[in-house]
Amino acid sequence: MSAPESFQQRWHRIARARAMADNSVDSYWSHVKSFYRFLGRGAATWTGADWEAFERWMLHERYSYSSRRQARCALAFTFTKVLGIECGKLDLPVIPKPEPRLVVVPTREELGRLFAGLAGQVRLAARLMHGSGTRIEETCRIRVQDIDLEHARLRVWDGKGEKNRVTVLPHNLLPVLQRHLAWRAALHARDVEEGNGFVELPGRLARKFKSAPRELGWQWLLASSSVVRQHRWYLSPTTVSNTIAEARRAAGLVKKITAHSLRKAFASELQRAGAPIKLIQALLGHANMETTATHYLGCDLAGAFSPADVPTLSLVPSFTLPPRVALA
């Protein structure tokens, strides 16, 4: 007889069933743990009044608007989807609507300095994020068969929200990818010789196609250095993110450049090159154009200038006095 399912197991099972992104799972679960520590009692006793008290405590502790908003979403998911509790109308503190953030995009010179400090598969991952606009998780989960060198295209499966799309590959990266694919094929051949070479497949494909888990096409493009239970996993997104952060510091870059900044640079450079926003939206995989415009495309300042740079700028318009009229 199997042991009963714990609350944590049930929570993560439902989150996976709803195709919640890994980052969202981690963030939501951290807020649920904070809620548990705040109350000091199990999930079976949680009520709407506890939720209200927790949010008032977050307000008192001066948590940021974004943290409070994310905690509210996490508790709403936990109460309604996991515990099956409808709390009705709650007296929750008001969370102001956030102001749009400024889009911070690295320049080409900054990208060059960043890439110079990267090597191997992490460098390839960074160039894919900048050249194809993929998210870090999507990049690490690219499979060998998703690369189309002939048409310079990249197929992205099960992206954020379980959406699929096709994006571009930069032509200057094709020779690098060709060499990497040859190396990846050799690595897989060695794994198979050693009795390994298996890979996890989506859904029930492994049951339907018995030989597929060992085929080269299904292997991860960016491979992990370790083999676990005959499976070689993909390069960890955490490894990529941390290595990019180290390279940024080593390059002396003050601007905060993360892995996601490379995706924003992809969008902004397309905008400056004259690409229509609908095309940028499709390549990024956004369902809403407002997301593309607000979070990825900055204000186009082409043609803007500072008045302090104009030496002869007259602040008061000149005029001529009217002629004096003689009195009779």
C-alpha positions, 0 to 999 in steps of 0.5 A, a space after each residue: 500500500 502506497 503512502 498517502 500524498 503529502 501537501 507538497 507532493 499534491 501542490 507540485 503535481 497540480 502545478 505541473 498538470 497546469 503547465 506552470 513554468 519552472 520559475 513560477 513553480 519555484 517562486 510560488 512555492 517559496 511564498 507558500 512556505 513563507 505563509 506556512 512559517 507565518 502561521 506555524 500550522 498545516 495546510 488543512 487548517 488554513 482559512 481566508 482570515 489567515 490569508 488576510 493576516 499574512 498580506 497585512 503582515 507583508 504590508 507592515 514588513 514593507 515587501 515590494 509591490 511585486 512580491 506582494 502581488 506574486 504572493 497573492 497569486 500563489 495563495 490564490 492558486 493554493 487555496 482554489 486549485 490545491 486545497 479546493 477552498 473558495 474564500 469569497 470576498 477577502 479584505 486584502 490590502 490594496 496593491 497599487 498598479 505597477 508603473 511600467 519598468 524601463 527596458 534596459 538593453 545591453 549595447 553591442 559593445 557591452 555584449 561583445 565584452 560579455 561574450 568574450 568572458 564566456 566559453 563552450 556551451 554557455 557561450 553558445 546558449 548566450 548567443 542563441 538567446 541574443 540571436 534567436 530571442 529564446 528564453 533561458 529554459 527554452 534554450 537549454 531544452 533545445 533538441 538536436 532535431 529542432 535546429 534547421 541549418 538549411 533554412 536558419 530556423 529554430 523550432 521551440 516546443 513547449 515554451 512558456 504556457 506550453 506554446 510552440 513557435 518557430 524563430 530565426 537562427 543568426 547566419 553568423 552562428 550557423 558554422 558554430 552550430 554545425 561544429 557543435 552538432 558534430 561534437 554532440 553526435 560524437 558524444 551521443 555515440 560514446 554514451 550509447 557505446 557505454 550503455 547510456 544515451 537515453 533522454 526523457 521524451 515529452 508525454 507518452 512518446 517513449 511508450 509509443 516509440 520504443 527506440 526514440 529515447 536513444 535517437 540522436 534527434 531527440 537528444 538535448 543540444 546543450 548537454 549536461 556533463 553528467 549522466 544519471 541513470 543512463 540519461 544525459 540531461 540538458 545544461 542547467 539554466 542555473 549554470 548558464 545564468 550564474 556564468 553570465 553573471 560572473 562574466 558580467 562582473 569580470 567584464 566590469 559592466 555596471 549595467 545589470 545584464 542577465 540572461 533575459 537581457 539578451 532576449 530583450 536585446 534581440 527584440 530591441 535590435 529588431 525594432 531599430 532595424 525596422 521589423 514590424 511589432 507583429 513579427 517581433 511578437 511572433 518570434 518572441 512567442 508572446 500572446 499579447 502584443 502589449 507584453 512585447 511593447 511594454 516589457 521588451 521594446 523601449 521608447 525609440 529615441 532616434 532623432 532626440 537631442 538635448 537642448 544643452 548641445 545646441 550652442 545658439 539656442 534662443 530661449 526668448 523669441 526676438 521681436 521688434 518694438 512698434 513705432 512710437 506715435 506722435 501725440 496731436 
